Amino acid sequence: MNQTLLVELQTEELPPKALVKLGAAFANGIANGLKARDFLDADSVVTTYATPRRLAVSITNVRATSADKTIREKILPVTVALDKDGNPTAPLAKKLAALGFPDLNISDLERAQDGKAESFFYTYTAPGIKLAEGLQPVLEETVAKLPIPKVMSYQRPDGATVQFVRPVHSLLALHGDAVVPLSLLGLEAGRATLGHRFLSNGQSIDIARADTYNDILKEQGKVVANAEERKESIRTQLLAKAGGDQVLMPESLLDEVAALVEWPVVYACQFEDVFLSVPQECLILTMQTNQKYFALTDSNGKLRSRFLIVSNLATDDPSAIVGGNERVVRPRLSDAKFFFEQDKKKSLESRLPLLANVVYHNKLGTQAERTQRVTRLAGAIARRLGYDVLLAERGAQLAKADLLTDMVGEFPELQGIMGTYYARNDGEHEEVALAASEHYQPRFSGDALPTTNTGLAVALADKLETLVGIWSIGLQPTGEKDPFALRRHALGVMRMLVEKRLPLALSDLLTDAAGVFDYMPTFKDPTAEVTAFMLDRLRGLLRDRGFAPNEVEAVLAQNPDRVDDVVQRLEAVQAFAALPESASLAAANKRISNILKKNEEALAQAGNVDAALLQDAAEKALYASVQRVQPDVDAAFERGDFTGTLKTLAQLRDDVDAFFNDVMVMADDVALRNNRLALLSILHRMMNRVADISKLAA
């Protein structure tokens, strides 16, 4: 009979950052193992439970006995099973005995083709096995494969030493209302579990039926067993307690807090307003990182002195809980205030000499040397863009100075952010101050780009110097390894060039970047490799934005040196692809490309089209159409109307089709052949000004 299965390991407090993964791995391992052994139905539902003190899973519609299976077993090749006289051999008898069929005769076996040879097969029905027999190895395999961050060895009461992520106190296994006889880590399965450490008075709770587990734990044990349910309960309570304020609740913090409690209750706390003089990023980070608290802001994003905590205790009088947490957070905020006040006593500029004591990479020098390279490069980029060169150089010069401050030493996540505050305190230009934080942007996929000209110049310089420098010493990404985040840096450069529509050539940028290493005699210029790497990142970026692979290849096949108009070219390609003439012209362009590629030497000698050598009506018509359309194509392209450029080409379809139907390009007459190649060359250049439309051909 199919019933719900429940398996639970009741433990000491599990590591919160690993809890979600542990819970999912435990549930999936058992479900997949039982499915492979044919204990589950197609509609069996798997529910994962994970709390600080338990890993559990329930699965509906689990069979008490797995289904019988029809098995076709290969015995031996005929040449091995029979001797030259056709009699059974000793190897055959040995094989049948090993399989448990010692009494089978040759007549009981099936003789069938097996590849190029014949073999004997035997088909039989294997009876199903009991759930306990199937679940025992599944449980052992699942526990052995759990993604445990650090294994703990501990001694059971019986004296045996076992290993798990934390000591396990009980094993629960129910199928319906019956205990499944399992054993693990020196424990025998039963039906008892424990509720909340305090709210349930530590009493053992018997689970009568597997499908009542979740409800009984809530009602009697004061435990919300499902991690996602706890997380959503916390989210709902936070929003309710916030009132008109905004709650800062990153998903990672919600996940971690949900892994720390079994019965979440949200309380409001307060800190002194004097701490609001500290940059709010510092206060928010210390509350989130050190205390797992949730900060509140007003509708404008300004930090409140009120914050929310998630407790594992429900009480009518939370004053002790609130007061304790307020006392705990005060020293943390005091530290942040002290660091901030101390840091302001020294200007960023005064810290610059100390960068010479910070090694960036042993082959690329110190942070001071790197700062000089980035400063020089930022100035070159600003000059190309017509930005204020002095501001760009100043922004780059100070960008890394906050690495030497006490605040960033305590909270590395604040690098750049604190640089902006300290630069403002020093009276630097606002764009220079913003560059300290903006030069890290974009920090991750989808992050905002720099908003200022100075920030853009320094951000480009910082990322390009990293790409070229790290690549030049042979530390380019390999497989999944990318310790210097070169993929992110390359993608960030491409996003800035494309989204800000910066009129910069990749070749110029990388020439400038390589140039700042000119004082290093061992420097190996990686420009070619870095260019290909960056275009590949652009390829992925454009595909992620919904452009089809063949559309992207049509634009990138030309290895564009400038990418500021790449989106507009792609939109034009999309519009062209929707035209009824596009398929025919794309196919013709592909054919032209192949012809020209095979005849590069002849084409080099062909020169311009000689109208007097045009013989067939089709080639005359095509030449006339090309002459007529060329000015319109050129004009549309020059004004950046890429869609108009490609749509104008649609007029050529009939003449192009007629040319290939009626004209022999590779004529025996050399002059005639070269003239036709010259005509195709003109047509090819005109058709591919926006993109290589041959890539659209099926």
Secondary structure, 3 states (H helix, E strand, C coil): CCEEEEEEEEECCCCHHHHHHHHHHHHHHHHHHHHHCCCECCCCCEEEEEECCEEEEEEEEECCECCCEEEEEEEEEHHHHECCCCCECHHHHHHHHHCCCCCCCHHHCEEEEECCEEEEEEEEEECCCEHHHHHHHHHHHHHHCCCCCCCEEEECCCCCEEEECCCEEEEEEEECCEECCCEECCEECECEEECCCCCCCCCEEECCCHHHHHHHHHHCCCCCCCHHHHHHHHHHHHHHHHCCCEECCCHHHHHHHHCCCCCCEEEEEECCHHHHHCCHHHHHHHHHHHHCCEEEECCCCCEEEEEEEEECCCCCCCHHHHHHHHHHHHHHHHHHHHHHHHHCCCCHHHHHHHHHHCEEECCCEEHHHHHHHHHHHHHHHHHHHCCCHHHHHHHHHHCCHHHHCHHHHHCHHHCCHHHHHHHHHCCCCHHHHHHHHHCCCCCCCCCCCCCCHHHHHHHHHHHHHHHHHHHHCCCCCECCECCCCHHHHHHHHHHHHHHCCCCCEHHHHHHHHHHCCCCCCCCCCCHHHHHHHHHHHHHHHHHHCCCCHHHHHHHHCCCCCECCCHHHHHHHHHHHHCCCCHHHHHHHHHHHHHHHHHCHHHHHHHCCCCHHHCCCHHHHHHHHHHHHHHHHHHHHHHCCCHHHHHHHHHHHHHHHHHHHHHCCCCCCCHHHHHHHHHHHHHHHHHHCCCCCHHHHCC
